[in-house]
Amino acid sequence: MMRSEISKILELTESVILTPANLLENIYLNNYEEIKFFKENDKIVCTMISKEENNLTYHYRYEFTMDNRLMLACADDGELNYELFNREVELSNSIDNFNNLSLKKIV
């Protein structure tokens, strides 16, 4: 369990996880209608629109650092907004889990 938390912490601090180039490849999929990239402050932002089988339209927003590290991914189906990934939250949770496991081992 501790090893998996350490691995997750390392991945969240060292890995890009997903890059803007990976998202660009989605344009070849039939359900993606639009993919846009732009700079916003010190971020690279990608927005995408897709139509799914249930005829719902999904709007996606991905935020990257200027060195291509995914920081935030969200989806919106018109009714609900979903946070798919938040690097800061994931890293904080993993560190907390590691600390809790460490304390259990000490006690």
DALINTA-V478551 format. One line per field, one symbol per residue. psi: psi as a letter, one per 30 degrees, with the letter a starting at -180 (. if undefined). A space follows every 10 residues. Layout:
BEGIN
psi = ???
END
This chain:
BEGIN
psi = eeeeeeeeee efffkfekle eeeeffffke fkfkkkklkj cglkkkkkkl kleggkkkkk kkkllfggjk ekklkkgfek kkjekjeeee eeeeeeeeee eeeeee.
END
